[in-house]
Amino acid sequence: MLTLFGAVAVTLMMLFYALESRSPWFTLLFALSCFASSAYGWLAGTWPFGVIELIWGGIAAYKWRGRMRGAAT
């Protein structure tokens, strides 16, 4: 089950990254899938992967916030 969770998280991460330019909401979904991938890394015992995905998720969330501010003005 853990492997399936990781595979789904990484697959969604790639999909939402590819769609990111279409909508800020895909950027948010990319961030959430990065956080899910990070959780997989921690649960699987590969903490370097978990740390990197956590950082990518934070960057994507920051990017989403900026895109939403830009869309509001």
C-alpha positions in Angstrom: 0.0 0.0 0.0 2.9 2.4 0.8 4.4 1.8 -2.7 1.0 2.4 -4.3 0.6 5.7 -2.3 4.1 6.8 -3.4 3.4 6.0 -7.1 0.1 7.8 -7.1 1.7 10.9 -5.3 4.6 11.1 -7.8 2.3 10.5 -10.8 -0.1 13.3 -9.7 2.9 15.5 -9.0 4.1 15.1 -12.6 0.6 15.6 -14.0 0.0 18.8 -12.1 3.4 20.2 -12.9 2.7 19.7 -16.6 -0.7 21.5 -16.2 0.7 24.3 -13.9 0.7 27.0 -16.5 -3.0 26.6 -17.2 -4.3 27.6 -13.8 -3.1 28.6 -10.4 -5.2 25.8 -9.0 -2.9 23.3 -10.7 0.0 24.9 -8.9 -1.8 24.3 -5.6 -2.5 20.7 -6.6 1.2 20.3 -7.5 2.1 21.6 -4.0 -0.2 19.2 -2.3 1.1 16.3 -4.3 4.6 17.3 -3.4 3.6 17.2 0.3 2.0 13.8 -0.3 5.3 12.6 -2.0 7.2 14.0 1.0 5.0 12.0 3.4 5.8 8.9 1.3 9.5 9.6 1.6 9.3 9.9 5.4 7.1 6.8 5.7 9.4 4.8 3.4 12.4 5.8 5.5 14.1 7.8 2.7 14.3 11.1 4.6 16.4 13.0 2.0 13.6 12.4 -0.5 11.0 13.6 2.1 13.0 16.8 2.8 13.4 17.7 -0.9 9.7 17.1 -1.7 8.8 19.2 1.4 10.9 22.0 0.1 9.4 21.7 -3.4 5.9 21.7 -1.9 6.7 24.9 0.0 8.1 26.6 -3.1 5.0 25.6 -5.1 2.7 26.8 -2.3 4.5 30.2 -2.3 4.3 30.4 -6.1 0.5 29.6 -5.9 0.0 32.4 -3.4 1.8 34.8 -5.7 -0.3 33.7 -8.7 -3.5 34.1 -6.7 -2.5 37.6 -5.6 -1.7 38.5 -9.2 -5.1 37.2 -10.4 -6.9 39.2 -7.8 -5.5 42.5 -9.0 
